[in-house]
Amino acid sequence: MLNHTLVSIVDDNQPFRESLRKLVMLFGYNVESFPSAADFLASRLLPETDCLVADVHMPRMSGVELYRHLVDTGHAIPTILITAYPDEVARDQALKDGVVCYLSKPVDDDDLERCLRSALQAGTPNDDNS
């Protein structure tokens, strides 16, 4: 069975973005990656994205700002934030704001897969089986 779920990755670090893209593809998802929040926001794939994985620290628009912008504009995409600079206060605020997961680099494969499943379940209208 083909999985048509689209995971979009936004990270300004090209080698990390590419390795994350390959990892998420190994999990069986369709993946598109973008070097910046602006590129993702300008993409025709924005409305088709089922889950967003974004870096917290990026130039111009951070992952947190991207998530808030999406919510404010009616595109509440289940989001996983990833950071190389863990910060408990930022993490707690992001989770309170509705981000599904807040992971530290290097990302643990199992944690990422669990977060993707969680995010995609959160994004489905029929969420009766908790």
Secondary structure as the mmCIF struct_conf table of DSSP 4:
data_model
#
loop_
_struct_conf.conf_type_id
_struct_conf.id
_struct_conf.beg_label_comp_id
_struct_conf.beg_label_asym_id
_struct_conf.beg_label_seq_id
_struct_conf.end_label_comp_id
_struct_conf.end_label_asym_id
_struct_conf.end_label_seq_id
STRN STRN1 LEU A 6 VAL A 10
BEND BEND1 ASP A 12 ASP A 12
HELX_RH_AL_P HELX_RH_AL_P1 GLN A 14 LEU A 26
TURN_TY1_P TURN_TY1_P1 PHE A 27 GLY A 28
STRN STRN2 ASN A 30 PHE A 34
BEND BEND2 PRO A 35 SER A 36
HELX_RH_AL_P HELX_RH_AL_P2 ALA A 37 LEU A 41
TURN_TY1_P TURN_TY1_P2 ALA A 42 ALA A 42
BEND BEND3 SER A 43 SER A 43
TURN_TY1_P TURN_TY1_P3 ARG A 44 LEU A 45
HELX_RH_3T_P HELX_RH_3T_P1 LEU A 46 GLU A 48
BEND BEND4 ASP A 50 ASP A 50
STRN STRN3 CYS A 51 ASP A 55
BEND BEND5 VAL A 56 HIS A 57
BEND BEND6 PRO A 59 MET A 61
HELX_RH_AL_P HELX_RH_AL_P3 GLY A 63 ASP A 72
TURN_TY1_P TURN_TY1_P4 THR A 73 GLY A 74
STRN STRN4 THR A 79 THR A 83
BEND BEND7 ALA A 84 TYR A 85
HELX_RH_AL_P HELX_RH_AL_P4 GLU A 88 ASP A 97
TURN_TY1_P TURN_TY1_P5 GLY A 98 GLY A 98
BEND BEND8 VAL A 100 VAL A 100
STRN STRN5 CYS A 101 SER A 104
BEND BEND9 LYS A 105 PRO A 106
HELX_LH_PP_P HELX_LH_PP_P1 VAL A 107 ASP A 108
HELX_RH_AL_P HELX_RH_AL_P5 ASP A 109 ALA A 122
TURN_TY1_P TURN_TY1_P6 GLY A 123 GLY A 123
BEND BEND10 THR A 124 PRO A 125
#
